[in-house]
Each structure stands twice: as structure tokens, then as C-alpha cells.
Amino acid sequence: MQRTGYADFWELYRRNNLPQETKNYVPIILAAAIIAKNPVHYGLTDINADPPVAADTVTVNGSIDLRLVADIVNVPVQQIAVSIRACCA
């Protein structure tokens, strides 16, 4: 945006001023949002959503090793990390 002076995604897209991954990323997110708002219109009628994942919130007063947390609650470290990113982003 600083280089071109344009703040509009589609204008930057038309002018080929975006990295390829950004060119793909934004339209995919927009398409997913549109489909999610009206799934039947797009032929998505037999979707069974997974049940919500049970979660607790724990506040700690310092740093803690996620491997220890994962071991205590018996889940993979990656699942703990994803939960942290989702809640605290």
C-alpha cells in the first residue's frame, strides 16, 4: 500500500502489486464466508458439524511449558497451542 498509494485490495490485485499467496488467500476467505452464509444454495445440504470442543480457561501468573500442560490434560501439544492462538489472537 505504501509503495503504490492504493489501499483497495482489488485495485492492488488488478495492478499485480500483491504476492501470489495474498492474491489467492483473500478471495478464498471471501468465498468461504459467502458459502457459509448460504450453504444450501451451494449444494451443501448434508453437513453435520462436529460438536464443540470442551474447554476450560486457566489463568497462570507466569510462563508454563505447554508440554507439561499437554501431558497433564492428556492432549497433544499442538492442540493446546491452537487453542491459545484462537483465544488470544
Backbone as a chain_set.jsonl record, in Angstrom:
{"seq": "MQRTGYADFWELYRRNNLPQETKNYVPIILAAAIIAKNPVHYGLTDINADPPVAADTVTVNGSIDLRLVADIVNVPVQQIAVSIRACCA", "coords": {"N": [[0.812, -1.182, 0.0], [1.924, 1.243, 0.802], [3.863, 1.561, -1.154], [2.403, 1.739, -3.545], [0.298, 3.477, -3.097], [-2.319, 2.771, -3.024], [-5.113, 1.511, -1.213], [-7.033, -0.334, -1.598], [-7.883, -3.663, -1.897], [-8.697, -4.995, -4.297], [-7.902, -3.228, -6.269], [-5.134, -3.256, -5.93], [-4.757, -5.912, -6.574], [-5.562, -5.956, -9.288], [-3.534, -4.38, -10.337], [-1.39, -5.983, -10.054], [0.213, -5.934, -7.725], [0.563, -7.517, -5.526], [1.741, -10.237, -3.466], [1.665, -13.625, -4.684], [0.504, -15.53, -2.919], [-1.117, -13.906, -1.329], [-2.868, -12.881, -3.211], [-4.366, -15.168, -3.719], [-5.301, -15.895, -1.183], [-7.128, -13.963, -0.007], [-9.47, -13.903, -1.788], [-10.281, -16.593, -1.42], [-10.968, -16.685, 1.308], [-13.105, -14.86, 1.293], [-14.887, -16.236, -0.403], [-15.373, -18.519, 1.156], [-16.718, -17.356, 3.327], [-19.035, -16.395, 2.065], [-20.19, -18.794, 1.15], [-20.586, -20.072, 3.618], [-22.598, -18.525, 4.707], [-24.816, -19.202, 3.215], [-25.181, -22.14, 2.767], [-26.899, -24.106, 1.598], [-27.642, -23.079, -0.862], [-25.345, -23.528, -2.297], [-25.261, -26.235, -2.576], [-24.596, -27.641, -0.299], [-25.909, -29.593, 1.686], [-25.953, -31.816, 3.344], [-24.465, -31.572, 5.764], [-22.889, -32.271, 8.733], [-22.079, -30.792, 11.547], [-19.198, -30.901, 13.638], [-19.304, -31.598, 17.139], [-19.005, -28.983, 19.627], [-15.784, -28.367, 21.027], [-14.905, -29.296, 24.242], [-13.754, -27.072, 26.678], [-11.657, -25.428, 29.047], [-10.835, -22.43, 30.771], [-7.806, -21.264, 31.926], [-5.968, -19.276, 34.068], [-2.673, -18.241, 34.397], [0.119, -17.195, 36.397], [2.578, -16.689, 35.285], [5.156, -17.923, 33.077], [4.652, -21.085, 31.455], [5.37, -24.404, 30.627], [4.17, -25.709, 27.7], [4.268, -28.368, 27.031], [4.122, -29.669, 29.472], [1.542, -28.931, 30.303], [0.036, -30.157, 28.253], [0.659, -32.823, 28.762], [-0.476, -33.183, 31.307], [-3.241, -32.768, 30.833], [-3.665, -34.6, 28.927], [-3.637, -34.265, 26.067], [-2.538, -33.51, 22.701], [0.334, -31.371, 22.304], [0.162, -29.576, 20.182], [-2.592, -29.146, 19.959], [-3.141, -27.701, 22.27], [-1.627, -25.408, 21.733], [-2.94, -24.421, 19.44], [-5.417, -23.794, 20.562], [-4.685, -21.738, 22.28], [-3.783, -19.803, 20.472], [-6.195, -19.311, 19.151], [-7.846, -18.205, 21.119], [-6.461, -16.001, 22.007], [-5.617, -14.358, 20.024]], "CA": [[0.0, 0.0, 0.0], [2.809, 2.413, 0.833], [4.573, 1.646, -2.425], [1.516, 2.075, -4.663], [-0.656, 4.517, -2.735], [-3.671, 2.215, -3.04], [-5.481, 0.729, -0.037], [-8.083, -1.244, -2.009], [-7.331, -4.965, -2.271], [-8.961, -5.338, -5.693], [-7.058, -2.374, -7.107], [-3.78, -3.821, -5.829], [-4.813, -7.164, -7.329], [-5.571, -5.618, -10.723], [-2.242, -3.798, -10.709], [-0.374, -7.02, -9.834], [1.114, -5.463, -6.684], [0.443, -8.382, -4.355], [2.346, -11.57, -3.583], [0.723, -14.627, -5.189], [-0.261, -16.146, -1.837], [-2.133, -12.941, -0.902], [-3.863, -12.859, -4.284], [-5.211, -16.348, -3.556], [-5.82, -16.001, 0.178], [-8.292, -13.106, 0.239], [-10.682, -14.425, -2.458], [-10.695, -17.862, -0.805], [-11.656, -16.345, 2.563], [-14.389, -14.259, 0.926], [-15.744, -17.313, -0.912], [-15.771, -19.354, 2.293], [-17.72, -16.608, 4.091], [-20.272, -16.376, 1.278], [-20.748, -20.153, 1.184], [-21.023, -20.363, 4.984], [-23.852, -17.806, 4.968], [-25.916, -19.822, 2.473], [-24.641, -23.415, 2.281], [-27.862, -24.847, 0.78], [-27.556, -22.504, -2.21], [-24.157, -24.084, -2.949], [-25.365, -27.688, -2.59], [-24.058, -28.228, 0.934], [-27.114, -29.87, 2.472], [-25.763, -32.937, 4.268], [-23.307, -31.266, 6.606], [-23.052, -32.48, 10.169], [-20.982, -30.113, 12.233], [-18.638, -31.559, 14.809], [-19.735, -30.942, 18.383], [-17.986, -28.066, 20.151], [-14.748, -28.969, 21.862], [-14.97, -28.862, 25.641], [-12.545, -26.336, 27.035], [-11.622, -24.637, 30.272], [-9.889, -21.325, 30.742], [-6.948, -21.258, 33.103], [-5.068, -18.134, 34.108], [-1.429, -18.527, 35.123], [0.839, -15.982, 36.771], [3.934, -16.747, 34.763], [5.275, -18.818, 31.935], [4.455, -22.502, 31.743], [5.739, -25.251, 29.495], [2.973, -26.315, 27.122], [4.402, -29.834, 27.054], [3.626, -30.092, 30.782], [0.084, -28.787, 30.257], [-0.477, -31.204, 27.372], [0.805, -34.102, 29.458], [-1.437, -33.228, 32.418], [-4.613, -32.884, 30.335], [-3.668, -35.728, 28.002], [-3.912, -33.866, 24.683], [-1.303, -33.136, 22.023], [0.816, -30.0, 22.493], [-0.355, -28.763, 19.082], [-3.982, -28.774, 20.257], [-3.047, -26.615, 23.268], [-1.108, -24.218, 21.043], [-4.012, -23.906, 18.578], [-6.411, -23.187, 21.446], [-4.135, -20.465, 22.766], [-3.821, -18.84, 19.353], [-7.585, -18.969, 18.841], [-8.452, -17.349, 22.131], [-5.661, -14.844, 22.38], [-5.123, -13.649, 18.824]], "C": [[0.865, 1.259, 0.0], [3.477, 2.636, -0.519], [3.674, 2.157, -3.555], [0.59, 3.248, -4.374], [-2.097, 4.046, -2.733], [-3.912, 1.381, -1.795], [-6.558, -0.306, -0.366], [-7.468, -2.551, -2.515], [-7.487, -5.231, -3.767], [-8.151, -4.472, -6.648], [-5.615, -2.877, -7.089], [-3.689, -5.124, -6.619], [-4.728, -6.888, -8.835], [-4.217, -5.104, -11.204], [-1.075, -4.763, -10.491], [0.68, -6.578, -8.818], [1.073, -6.322, -5.422], [1.223, -9.673, -4.566], [1.275, -12.579, -3.999], [-0.112, -15.228, -4.069], [-1.354, -15.208, -1.326], [-3.234, -12.849, -1.95], [-4.846, -14.018, -4.132], [-5.954, -16.345, -2.227], [-7.112, -15.219, 0.371], [-9.531, -13.612, -0.506], [-11.175, -15.745, -1.862], [-11.462, -17.599, 0.482], [-13.028, -15.747, 2.258], [-15.363, -15.323, 0.419], [-16.238, -18.197, 0.227], [-16.85, -18.659, 3.121], [-19.061, -16.596, 3.37], [-20.956, -17.74, 1.321], [-21.295, -20.475, 2.567], [-22.344, -19.672, 5.307], [-25.052, -18.457, 4.279], [-25.477, -21.169, 1.906], [-25.595, -24.19, 1.369], [-27.804, -24.367, -0.666], [-26.389, -23.107, -3.0], [-24.111, -25.614, -2.871], [-24.812, -28.379, -1.359], [-25.216, -28.478, 1.899], [-26.91, -30.946, 3.529], [-24.548, -32.73, 5.154], [-23.683, -31.484, 8.066], [-21.845, -31.884, 10.87], [-20.485, -30.951, 13.406], [-19.14, -30.855, 16.056], [-18.629, -30.003, 18.882], [-16.99, -28.811, 21.048], [-14.886, -28.411, 23.269], [-13.657, -28.183, 26.004], [-12.734, -25.623, 28.366], [-10.626, -23.518, 30.064], [-9.121, -21.325, 32.05], [-6.015, -20.068, 33.0], [-3.846, -18.519, 34.932], [-0.688, -17.22, 35.354], [2.286, -15.986, 36.31], [3.974, -17.674, 33.57], [5.109, -20.265, 32.385], [4.762, -23.287, 30.471], [4.496, -25.956, 28.968], [3.055, -27.833, 27.067], [3.887, -30.393, 28.376], [2.1, -30.022, 30.811], [-0.518, -29.914, 29.423], [-0.42, -32.569, 28.058], [-0.244, -34.247, 30.559], [-2.864, -33.445, 31.919], [-4.77, -33.945, 29.256], [-4.179, -35.363, 26.605], [-2.598, -33.484, 24.023], [-0.948, -31.656, 22.25], [0.237, -29.086, 21.42], [-1.782, -28.302, 19.35], [-4.014, -27.641, 21.289], [-2.618, -25.316, 22.578], [-2.189, -23.603, 20.164], [-5.076, -23.218, 19.421], [-5.945, -21.833, 21.949], [-4.186, -19.424, 21.665], [-5.237, -18.389, 19.057], [-8.175, -18.006, 19.865], [-7.727, -16.037, 22.316], [-5.138, -14.046, 21.194], [-5.692, -12.264, 18.718]], "O": [[0.576, 2.22, -0.712], [3.632, 3.773, -0.966], [4.121, 2.914, -4.417], [0.147, 3.935, -5.294], [-3.005, 4.834, -2.468], [-3.036, 0.632, -1.362], [-6.953, -1.077, 0.509], [-6.647, -2.553, -3.432], [-6.535, -5.64, -4.431], [-7.757, -4.931, -7.72], [-4.956, -2.914, -8.128], [-2.672, -5.406, -7.253], [-3.935, -7.498, -9.552], [-3.809, -5.362, -12.337], [0.083, -4.409, -10.714], [1.875, -6.805, -9.007], [1.512, -5.88, -4.36], [1.355, -10.152, -5.693], [0.098, -12.393, -3.689], [-1.316, -15.421, -4.239], [-2.42, -15.677, -0.927], [-4.411, -12.75, -1.604], [-6.038, -13.854, -4.393], [-7.115, -16.751, -2.163], [-8.095, -15.769, 0.867], [-10.581, -13.738, 0.123], [-12.382, -15.979, -1.81], [-12.497, -18.221, 0.725], [-14.012, -16.101, 2.909], [-16.541, -15.304, 0.778], [-17.408, -18.58, 0.249], [-17.797, -19.306, 3.568], [-20.107, -16.767, 3.997], [-22.169, -17.822, 1.508], [-22.357, -21.087, 2.682], [-23.129, -20.186, 6.104], [-26.187, -18.278, 4.72], [-25.408, -21.327, 0.687], [-25.137, -24.87, 0.451], [-27.907, -25.172, -1.592], [-26.441, -23.186, -4.227], [-23.059, -26.219, -3.074], [-24.584, -29.589, -1.38], [-25.47, -27.685, 2.806], [-27.639, -30.975, 4.521], [-23.702, -33.615, 5.278], [-24.672, -30.942, 8.557], [-20.735, -32.41, 10.791], [-21.266, -31.624, 14.079], [-19.378, -29.647, 16.035], [-17.452, -30.214, 18.587], [-17.347, -29.768, 21.734], [-14.973, -27.198, 23.461], [-12.58, -28.674, 25.669], [-13.85, -25.265, 28.744], [-9.688, -23.643, 29.277], [-9.702, -21.378, 33.134], [-5.353, -19.868, 31.982], [-3.972, -19.06, 36.03], [-0.848, -16.26, 34.601], [3.129, -15.327, 36.919], [2.939, -18.154, 33.109], [5.387, -20.618, 33.531], [4.434, -22.85, 29.368], [3.846, -26.707, 29.693], [2.028, -28.511, 27.057], [3.285, -31.466, 28.404], [1.443, -30.948, 31.287], [-1.481, -30.553, 29.847], [-1.348, -33.369, 27.94], [-0.832, -35.316, 30.721], [-3.617, -34.218, 32.512], [-5.864, -34.162, 28.736], [-5.029, -36.049, 26.037], [-1.633, -33.165, 24.718], [-1.832, -30.807, 22.372], [-0.139, -27.95, 21.708], [-2.142, -27.177, 19.002], [-4.831, -26.727, 21.182], [-3.192, -24.255, 22.824], [-2.341, -22.382, 20.144], [-5.585, -22.166, 19.034], [-6.732, -20.891, 22.031], [-4.589, -18.286, 21.902], [-5.466, -17.22, 18.747], [-8.922, -17.095, 19.508], [-8.331, -15.054, 22.744], [-4.305, -13.155, 21.359], [-5.38, -11.539, 17.773]]}, "num_chains": 1, "name": "protein.A"}
